[in-house]
Amino acid sequence: MGSPALGLVASTLSTFLNIYFILLVIRVLLSWFPNVDWLNPPFSVISQLTDPYLNLFRSIIPPLGGLDLSPLLAFIVLQLVAQSVSQVAATVAMSAF
């Protein structure tokens, strides 16, 4: 009885993490362009959604010579969590049959 609900939650969380990964990629790619106005509404929304997560890793890995390597660790951790959640969703879906 709880399995379908757990499967739905895991599937929804997996989809959310994949969308968030795409937002992180967009944020990192936009950081390569110095003329981006981060106060402009589309960019400020992306910044507000992704900066808290990236700041966690910026406190662990400081910029080296002006190069911020913290997004690499952020991508790795997010992918590991997303894979774990999708495996749980798949396991729950298979156990329902």
C-alpha positions in Angstrom: 0.0 0.0 0.0 2.9 2.4 0.7 4.9 1.2 -2.3 3.0 3.2 -5.0 3.3 6.4 -2.9 7.0 5.8 -2.3 7.5 5.1 -6.0 5.7 8.3 -6.9 7.8 10.4 -4.5 11.0 8.8 -5.7 10.1 9.3 -9.3 9.1 12.9 -8.7 12.3 13.6 -6.8 14.3 12.0 -9.6 12.7 14.3 -12.2 13.2 17.3 -10.0 16.9 16.5 -9.6 17.3 16.1 -13.3 15.7 19.5 -14.0 17.9 21.1 -11.3 21.0 19.6 -12.9 20.0 21.3 -16.2 19.5 24.6 -14.3 23.0 24.2 -12.8 24.5 23.6 -16.3 22.8 26.7 -17.5 24.0 28.7 -14.5 27.6 27.6 -15.0 27.5 28.3 -18.8 26.1 31.7 -18.2 28.9 32.5 -15.8 31.3 32.4 -18.7 29.7 35.5 -20.1 30.7 38.6 -18.2 27.9 40.8 -19.6 25.1 38.8 -18.1 23.0 41.0 -15.8 22.2 38.8 -12.8 19.6 41.3 -11.7 17.5 40.8 -14.8 14.5 38.5 -14.0 15.3 35.4 -16.0 18.9 35.3 -14.8 18.1 36.3 -11.2 15.7 33.4 -10.9 18.3 31.0 -12.0 20.8 32.6 -9.7 18.4 32.4 -6.7 17.7 28.8 -7.3 21.2 27.5 -7.9 23.5 29.8 -5.8 22.6 28.3 -2.4 23.5 24.8 -3.6 26.7 26.1 -5.3 27.7 28.1 -2.2 27.8 24.9 -0.2 30.6 23.7 -2.4 32.3 27.1 -2.8 32.9 27.0 1.0 34.7 23.7 0.5 36.7 24.5 -2.6 37.8 28.1 -2.9 38.5 29.6 -6.3 42.0 28.7 -7.6 43.5 31.5 -9.6 40.1 33.0 -10.5 38.8 29.6 -11.6 35.9 28.2 -9.6 36.0 24.4 -9.5 33.3 24.0 -7.0 30.6 23.3 -9.6 32.4 20.1 -10.6 31.9 18.8 -7.1 28.4 20.0 -7.0 27.6 18.2 -10.3 29.2 15.0 -9.0 27.2 15.0 -5.7 24.0 15.9 -7.5 24.4 13.1 -10.0 25.2 10.5 -7.3 22.0 11.6 -5.4 19.9 11.5 -8.6 21.2 8.0 -9.5 20.4 6.8 -6.0 16.9 8.2 -6.1 16.2 6.8 -9.6 17.4 3.4 -8.5 15.0 3.5 -5.5 12.2 4.5 -7.9 13.0 1.7 -10.3 13.2 -0.8 -7.4 9.9 0.3 -6.0 8.3 0.1 -9.5 9.6 -3.4 -10.0 8.5 -4.6 -6.6 4.9 -3.4 -7.4 4.6 -6.1 -10.0 
